[in-house]
């Protein structure tokens, strides 16, 4: 077993180093914030420790993993956006340009987002909008950057809330998945924390694929940890008249006649148990891995579990329990830090209701407590 630590300014940056240096088979053991003395002048404030089984690493790659790390260059600060020189009555830039510009500027630090205390004040014109974003559990650093850009674009005849909505709609649009199509032979896994709604999401997708897309669907369970887990997914199989299989009966290279939907247990906090779950899931070679999370969970709690989520190698997000809260800030936080798009949202718990796409305008309207959607 090889254990190696990586330091970087943010957890997302450290995990990117892990993927580049070791690859996708690494399992995160722990994440910790470095003290000022440990960080030094390089600006590395996060240390991520991972492990990997030597048996799955080729000799050439093993030599690369064991090689000493090169010196880390000092991190450069990203300049703030200044107000446009021409303050005449011109229209805001197109949304696509705005989204690209915001994406370059919004490089945030995990520890700042976990601690939502504002570090600086905003202008009076945007104070209400800024407080609305914080109240919606939007990461504080993200909210400050959005407001900073909006302040540079504000014209006398422009409504501050409308301007922020347009900026955020363009940025959030880049965090959403385009129309996802499933086809015969694919495998779809659902992962997440306890109570997030994994099995419910699986049941909703199974009903949609079977009834609307007319695809053959098979349900599969990896959950051998929760009492009655197999009976629960078995109940959905009976209701939908679908076949049910345990993971051991599915060959990793077997081509199914339909789509296999894979249920999993809650992501374990114990390193050994999590490693075992990751190995079992990867053996099934899923084409999609949906991380299901509850919108009721606070952003701070979601980000503190970011290493658990990353270990499961999710490809898309499903936001659950959307009808139970108006604080949707965690949706933005997870999509940004995991760098994966939001594919679906779902309202009611249990097997009731449907998976549905989530629109950028809907998210912004909820975050800023607006009654009407942007045209």
WOHU-V669066 format. One record per helix or strand of 3 or more residues. SS is the DSSP state (~ for helix, > for strand). FROM is the first residue (numbers start at 1). TO is the last residue. If there is no record, write none. Layout:
SS|FROM|TO, SS|FROM|TO
This chain:
>|2|8, ~|11|21, >|27|33, ~|36|42, >|46|52, ~|54|56, ~|59|66, ~|95|105, ~|110|114, ~|124|135, ~|140|153, ~|160|173, >|187|192, ~|198|211, >|217|221, ~|229|240, >|243|246, ~|247|249, >|259|263, ~|271|283, >|288|294, ~|299|304, ~|306|311, >|316|320, ~|322|324, ~|329|338, >|341|345, ~|360|367
